[in-house]
Amino acid sequence: MAKIAFIGLGNMGGPMAANLCKAQHHVAAFDLSDAAVAAAVEKGAHKAATAAAAVKDAEIVVTMLPAGKHVREVYEKDVLPNVAKGALLIDCSTIDVETARAVAAAAEKKGLLMLDAPVSGGVGGATAGTLTFMVGGSTQAFTRAETILQKMGKTIVHAGGAGNGQAAKICNNMILGVSMIAVSEAFVLAEKLGLDHQKLFDISSKSSGQCWSMTTYCPVPGPVPTSPANRDYQAGFTAAMMLKDLKLSQDAAKTSGTKTELGADAARIYSQYVASGEASRDFSGIIRFIRG
């Protein structure tokens, strides 16, 4: 049983912390939301009064925070000054590569091992413990973290050095954002041409148009019963979160001098969708925006 500090108990962090409790680890939980902490305590976690208090005796620190600025602040003010010597740090937030590498460098200066380990799989994957972890950091840190990550995820991939987990997440979600728009446009065009949703699915899901956005997360009701389209696009992964990741991809593209025209178009379209009042809707609801 490891002593784990878990900071950030939102839609993703809460279920992840619950799975660590289920695996019989001692989890000291902290979040700015009292309700989120209370929910974690119901799942077996122990309430920490502050982030600093949570990490004080922890062997492992896991953070799941909204953005790079929050990660910097928590690590600079709470984690690095207070964490025990020899603790392993794992940041599961999705943030910019530059921040991930800067925080990892600060941890290294203190003699601490750190990983950036953003996830894919949404709230459903976090709850079921089937997330994919894209991990950046040293082999030593990855080897030590793997058994803990396996309690929260099904696929654990070491992507390379510090920041490479974030790089993998950004690239993956740029593909996802672009492909969801493409699949949605195809279904809208099929509607205009009088082609049944199920017929298009039956053909494309077995043909060259096959992709995850089609076969697992189909944006129209019916063909994939588990997709959010069958629940009025109740979010597994919100449009706002997709927009965040697409913006990160475009920031990285500019910094690295990479041409990503479809990624830029996807960011523009999702920005318009979010601005229309659908920020909290599932990202696959973009099909309704495409319909107009």
Secondary structure as UniProt FT lines:
FT   STRAND          3..7
FT   TURN            11..12
FT   HELIX           13..22
FT   TURN            23..24
FT   STRAND          26..30
FT   HELIX           34..42
FT   TURN            43..44
FT   STRAND          46..47
FT   HELIX           51..55
FT   TURN            56..57
FT   STRAND          60..63
FT   HELIX           68..74
FT   HELIX           75..79
FT   HELIX           80..82
FT   TURN            85..86
FT   STRAND          88..91
FT   HELIX           97..109
FT   TURN            110..111
FT   STRAND          113..116
FT   STRAND          119..120
FT   HELIX           122..128
FT   STRAND          131..136
FT   HELIX           139..149
FT   TURN            150..152
FT   STRAND          153..160
FT   TURN            162..163
FT   HELIX           164..192
FT   TURN            193..194
FT   HELIX           197..204
FT   TURN            205..206
FT   TURN            208..209
FT   HELIX           212..215
FT   TURN            225..226
FT   HELIX           228..231
FT   TURN            232..233
FT   HELIX           239..256
FT   HELIX           261..273
FT   HELIX           274..278
FT   TURN            279..280
FT   HELIX           283..285
FT   HELIX           286..291
//
